[in-house]
Amino acid sequence: MSEFVERVVGSRDELWNLYGAETVFESKDEYDKFVDGRESVTLIRFRNLDELDTPVDFKAFNAATGIKRMPNGGMYISRETLSQMT
């Protein structure tokens, strides 16, 4: 289970300089493409974040959450919701 640390809002370059090493991005170029020219961005920091080894089937995800379309940026789910999917 992960622990929410903080939500940080700031300029894309400032946040990359402070937290870039904590992100999933391989490089600043990849990060810049993701933020798509936005000057202000939001980072959500977690401690001990678990990543699933196997993706969850969308039908199981839909049944557990009621969400009909996966958000473009993905989403975080609770351990309780995950247990409903597996």
C-alpha positions in Angstrom: 0.0 0.0 0.0 1.3 3.5 -0.8 1.3 6.6 1.3 0.3 10.0 -0.1 3.1 12.5 0.5 2.0 15.7 -1.1 0.5 17.4 -4.1 2.9 20.0 -5.6 2.0 22.7 -8.1 4.6 24.8 -9.9 6.4 25.5 -13.1 7.2 22.5 -15.2 11.0 23.2 -15.1 11.1 23.9 -11.4 9.2 20.7 -10.6 11.4 18.6 -12.9 14.5 20.0 -11.2 13.1 19.2 -7.8 11.4 15.8 -8.4 12.4 14.6 -11.9 14.3 11.7 -10.4 11.1 10.5 -8.7 9.0 10.3 -11.8 8.4 7.5 -14.3 10.0 9.5 -17.1 13.3 8.3 -18.6 14.4 11.9 -19.5 13.4 15.5 -19.4 12.5 15.3 -23.1 10.0 12.6 -22.4 8.6 14.7 -19.5 8.3 17.8 -21.7 6.4 15.8 -24.3 4.0 14.6 -21.6 3.3 18.1 -20.2 2.8 19.3 -23.8 3.9 22.9 -23.4 2.1 23.6 -20.2 4.0 26.0 -18.0 2.2 25.0 -14.8 2.0 21.4 -13.7 0.9 19.3 -10.8 2.9 16.4 -9.3 1.5 14.0 -6.8 4.1 12.4 -4.6 3.8 8.9 -3.0 6.0 6.9 -0.8 6.1 3.1 -1.3 3.9 3.1 -4.4 3.1 -0.4 -5.6 2.9 -1.1 -9.3 1.1 -4.2 -10.5 3.1 -6.8 -12.3 0.2 -7.7 -14.5 -2.2 -5.2 -15.9 -5.9 -5.5 -14.8 -8.4 -6.5 -17.5 -10.6 -3.5 -18.3 -13.8 -5.5 -17.8 -12.8 -6.2 -14.2 -11.8 -2.6 -13.7 -15.1 -1.4 -15.1 -17.0 -3.8 -12.9 -15.2 -2.6 -9.8 -15.2 1.1 -10.5 -18.1 1.8 -12.9 -15.7 3.9 -15.0 -16.5 3.4 -18.7 -13.4 4.8 -20.2 -9.9 5.0 -18.7 -8.7 8.6 -18.0 -5.9 9.6 -20.3 -3.5 10.3 -17.4 -4.4 7.0 -15.7 -5.7 6.9 -12.1 -4.9 5.6 -8.7 -7.1 3.1 -7.0 -7.4 1.9 -3.4 -6.2 -1.5 -2.2 -9.9 -2.3 -1.5 -10.9 -1.5 -5.2 -7.9 -3.6 -6.4 -9.0 -6.6 -4.3 -12.4 -6.4 -6.1 -10.7 -6.7 -9.4 -8.5 -9.7 -8.7 
